[in-house]
Amino acid sequence: MNKLVRKAVFPAGGLGTRFLPATKVIPKEMLALVDKPIIQYGVEEAIASGIEHIIIITGRGKGTMEDHFDHSFELDATLERRGKHELLAVSRNVATLARISYVRQKEPLGLGHAVLCAKEFVGDEPFAVLLPDDVIDAEPPCLKQMIDVFEEKGGSVLATQTVEGPAISAYGVLAGAQDPDNPRIYNCTGMVEKPRFADAPSSQAIIGRYVLTPRVFALLEQTRPGAGGEIQLTDGIKALLKEEKVFGYTFEGKRFDAGDKFGMLQATVEFALKRPEFGAKFRAYLKGLPL
């Protein structure tokens, strides 16, 4: 097995029902966070982490994602003719961000099935999975931190964040113990999907970043569909735990759930405040609101 993490899978075939009616026509991954679609933040994170090949798992009605990461010759020609060179550079940069391949998930059969769709592109290599809904503001990038842990420990790595109280019931939760050499690393012994608060094995919630070994593909192929006929990635990782070491990693940074309306609003405000061209003006505006 090649031990370098060079490929990243982006499951992006979901319906985005939490953002209806906006997502009736527009893929949720293409909703704008300030001035970029949310999936672009994840692609930029992957590239900054050393990823060379992006594999996006799409579904019906997701063609605008392919268009976004492609050259727009008409737009570029118009911008060049009008002398808008800064905007032209922005447009061309998006089209040259990464080597991107697309795989169509013909039926929405779960996150595990979406990851399995990337098997032929990934091959016998470790790979990353990034859920576009989870936008993470971190330096170094969250995925880079996880790849460093993978290279150090030699096992799959799941990103986690600490969630206290009943809110933990909305997540998959890690069971395990802190690594004696690094309190951010957890030696995983199991995981529970959306447990009751009283039954949660820890406060470590699993969020949308994974670095996995290719053995997970064979295990997902053997995984029986659960509720709704879906194949869950969590079940594949549970099976992987029986054969290999799996680690949780509490990353340094801040995660926003951009698949939720309130989370998207939070991300919009915080990312806008960090923009040098209008952050100060936006901050002054917020302070002036009669809250």
Secondary structure in CASP SS format (residue, H / E / C, confidence):
PFRMAT SS
TARGET T0000
AUTHOR 0000-0000-0000
METHOD secondary structure of the structure
MODEL  1
M C 1.00
N C 1.00
K C 1.00
L C 1.00
V C 1.00
R C 1.00
K E 1.00
A E 1.00
V E 1.00
F E 1.00
P E 1.00
A C 1.00
G C 1.00
G C 1.00
L C 1.00
G C 1.00
T H 1.00
R H 1.00
F H 1.00
L C 1.00
P C 1.00
A H 1.00
T H 1.00
K H 1.00
V C 1.00
I C 1.00
P C 1.00
K H 1.00
E H 1.00
M H 1.00
L C 1.00
A E 1.00
L E 1.00
V C 1.00
D C 1.00
K E 1.00
P E 1.00
I H 1.00
I H 1.00
Q H 1.00
Y H 1.00
G H 1.00
V H 1.00
E H 1.00
E H 1.00
A H 1.00
I H 1.00
A H 1.00
S C 1.00
G C 1.00
I C 1.00
E C 1.00
H E 1.00
I E 1.00
I E 1.00
I E 1.00
I E 1.00
T E 1.00
G C 1.00
R C 1.00
G C 1.00
K C 1.00
G H 1.00
T H 1.00
M H 1.00
E H 1.00
D H 1.00
H H 1.00
F C 1.00
D C 1.00
H C 1.00
S C 1.00
F H 1.00
E H 1.00
L H 1.00
D H 1.00
A H 1.00
T H 1.00
L H 1.00
E H 1.00
R H 1.00
R C 1.00
G C 1.00
K C 1.00
H H 1.00
E H 1.00
L H 1.00
L H 1.00
A H 1.00
V H 1.00
S H 1.00
R H 1.00
N H 1.00
V H 1.00
A H 1.00
T C 1.00
L C 1.00
A C 1.00
R E 1.00
I E 1.00
S E 1.00
Y E 1.00
V E 1.00
R E 1.00
Q C 1.00
K C 1.00
E C 1.00
P C 1.00
L C 1.00
G C 1.00
L H 1.00
G H 1.00
H H 1.00
A H 1.00
V H 1.00
L H 1.00
C C 1.00
A C 1.00
K H 1.00
E H 1.00
F H 1.00
V H 1.00
G C 1.00
D C 1.00
E C 1.00
P C 1.00
F E 1.00
A E 1.00
V E 1.00
L E 1.00
L C 1.00
P C 1.00
D C 1.00
D E 1.00
V E 1.00
I E 1.00
D E 1.00
A C 1.00
E C 1.00
P C 1.00
P C 1.00
C H 1.00
L H 1.00
K H 1.00
Q H 1.00
M H 1.00
I H 1.00
D H 1.00
V H 1.00
F H 1.00
E H 1.00
E H 1.00
K H 1.00
G C 1.00
G C 1.00
S E 1.00
V E 1.00
L E 1.00
A E 1.00
T E 1.00
Q E 1.00
T E 1.00
V C 1.00
E C 1.00
G H 1.00
P H 1.00
A H 1.00
I H 1.00
S H 1.00
A H 1.00
Y C 1.00
G E 1.00
V E 1.00
L E 1.00
A E 1.00
G E 1.00
A E 1.00
Q E 1.00
D E 1.00
P C 1.00
D C 1.00
N E 1.00
P E 1.00
R E 1.00
I E 1.00
Y E 1.00
N E 1.00
C E 1.00
T E 1.00
G E 1.00
M E 1.00
V E 1.00
E E 1.00
K C 1.00
P C 1.00
R C 1.00
F H 1.00
A H 1.00
D H 1.00
A C 1.00
P C 1.00
S C 1.00
S C 1.00
Q E 1.00
A E 1.00
I E 1.00
I E 1.00
G E 1.00
R E 1.00
Y E 1.00
V E 1.00
L E 1.00
T C 1.00
P C 1.00
R H 1.00
V H 1.00
F H 1.00
A H 1.00
L H 1.00
L H 1.00
E H 1.00
Q C 1.00
T C 1.00
R C 1.00
P C 1.00
G C 1.00
A H 1.00
G H 1.00
G H 1.00
E C 1.00
I C 1.00
Q C 1.00
L H 1.00
T H 1.00
D H 1.00
G H 1.00
I H 1.00
K H 1.00
A H 1.00
L H 1.00
L H 1.00
K C 1.00
E C 1.00
E C 1.00
K C 1.00
V E 1.00
F E 1.00
G E 1.00
Y E 1.00
T E 1.00
F C 1.00
E C 1.00
G C 1.00
K E 1.00
R E 1.00
F E 1.00
D E 1.00
A C 1.00
G C 1.00
D C 1.00
K H 1.00
F H 1.00
G H 1.00
M H 1.00
L H 1.00
Q H 1.00
A H 1.00
T H 1.00
V H 1.00
E H 1.00
F H 1.00
A H 1.00
L H 1.00
K C 1.00
R C 1.00
P C 1.00
E C 1.00
F C 1.00
G H 1.00
A H 1.00
K H 1.00
F H 1.00
R H 1.00
A H 1.00
Y H 1.00
L H 1.00
K H 1.00
G C 1.00
L C 1.00
P C 1.00
L C 1.00
END
